[in-house]
Amino acid sequence: MSSNAASAIEEAKRAAAMAAVRDNYPKDAKYVGIGSGTTIVYVVEAIKNLAADLSRTSFIPTGYQSKQLIVSAGLTAIEFDALPEGTVLDISFDGADEVDDELNCIKGGGACLFQEKIVALQAKKFICVADSRKLQSRLLSSWKYIPIEVAPIAAYRVLRKLKELGSVNPAIRLTTVPKQGPLKTDQDFFIIDAPFPHPLLTKKDVAAGIDGSGKDGHWEVEALAHAIKQIAGVLEVGIFAGPTGLQAQARGAVGGQKPIAAYFGKSDGTVLVRKALQ
Ligand SMILES: O=C[C@H](O)[C@H](O)[C@H](O)COP(=O)(O)O
C-alpha cells in the first residue's frame, strides 16, 4: 500500500471516530468502554478533544493496548472486574474487521475479542467505528476468517471440530516471528483463525427461505457463532451478533453484542452512518 493510501485510511478512521464521538458521547458519562485496535486510537483522541469535564468518568479497557491508550491520554482506567456490582456502562466504542448489512461484526483481527465482548455486553450502547473498507453486505466477503479465542490445551481439538463445521484450513495464529510459536491473547489463550467458504447469511436471507444451518456449507451469522461457541475449549467467538444494547434493554436485559450504530469513514473525509433497527 502506498503511503498516500495508508494516510487516507488513517484519515478515514479519524473522521469516523470524530463523528461517532460527536453524535453519541453522553453528557456526564460515568463509565465508558474503550475497545482495541488502530481505529479506537482516534476515538480516544476525539473524546479528549471534547469540551467536557472527563475527570469524573471512568474508562473501561478491553485489553493491554486499550488500557495503555486510556492511561496515556490522561484518562482514568478502571478494570472490568473492579466495576461496582451492577454497573452498566453508558456507552462502549470499538472497531471491527467487517460489518454486514444487519450490523453483525467480525472482530479479533488484532487478537482482542473476549474482553471486547464482555464490555459491549455490559454497555447500554455499543458504537462501532471503522473505515469504509469494513462495510460489506455479508460477513466473510472481504475479511476471510473468524477469529476464535481458545484454551491452548484444547486448540487441536477445536481445529478438528471447526473442520466438521465446514471451516477450510483453520489455523492457530502465530506471532509475527513464527519460531516464537502461537500468539497469546490478553488471557494467555490462543487465537484460531477459521475461514469458511461462503459469505455468512443474514437473518433477512433466512427469512427469505435460504437455509443457514450450515448443512450445505452456508451459515447464518448467529447460527455459526452459536455452533462455534458450543465447542469445548472455545472461550469466545469473534462474531458480534444478536440483539443490540437497546433491543436487549427492551427485553429487560443489559447490553447486546451488536452495535446500535456503525460509523464508516471514507478517504474523502465523509462518514457513512448505519443504524440498527430498533
Ligand atoms: O482484535 C482486535 C479488535 O477486535 C479490533 O477492534 C478490530 O480488529 C479492528 O481493528 P482496527 O481498528 O485496527 O481495524
PDBQT file of the ligand as one rigid body, heavy atoms in Angstrom, charges set to zero:
ROOT
HETATM    1  O1  LIG A 301      -8.763  -7.652  17.789  1.00  0.00    +0.000 OA
HETATM    2  C1  LIG A 301      -8.979  -6.500  17.599  1.00  0.00    +0.000 C 
HETATM    3  C2  LIG A 301     -10.275  -5.834  17.640  1.00  0.00    +0.000 C 
HETATM    4  O2  LIG A 301     -11.388  -6.640  17.509  1.00  0.00    +0.000 OA
HETATM    5  C3  LIG A 301     -10.326  -4.631  16.711  1.00  0.00    +0.000 C 
HETATM    6  O3  LIG A 301     -11.364  -3.819  17.165  1.00  0.00    +0.000 OA
HETATM    7  C4  LIG A 301     -10.562  -4.992  15.251  1.00  0.00    +0.000 C 
HETATM    8  O4  LIG A 301      -9.598  -5.929  14.823  1.00  0.00    +0.000 OA
HETATM    9  C5  LIG A 301     -10.491  -3.743  14.350  1.00  0.00    +0.000 C 
HETATM   10  O5  LIG A 301      -9.218  -3.220  14.442  1.00  0.00    +0.000 OA
HETATM   11  P1  LIG A 301      -8.760  -1.929  13.632  1.00  0.00    +0.000 P 
HETATM   12  O6  LIG A 301      -9.448  -0.767  14.215  1.00  0.00    +0.000 OA
HETATM   13  O7  LIG A 301      -7.280  -1.904  13.827  1.00  0.00    +0.000 OA
HETATM   14  O8  LIG A 301      -9.119  -2.169  12.196  1.00  0.00    +0.000 OA
ENDROOT
TORSDOF 0
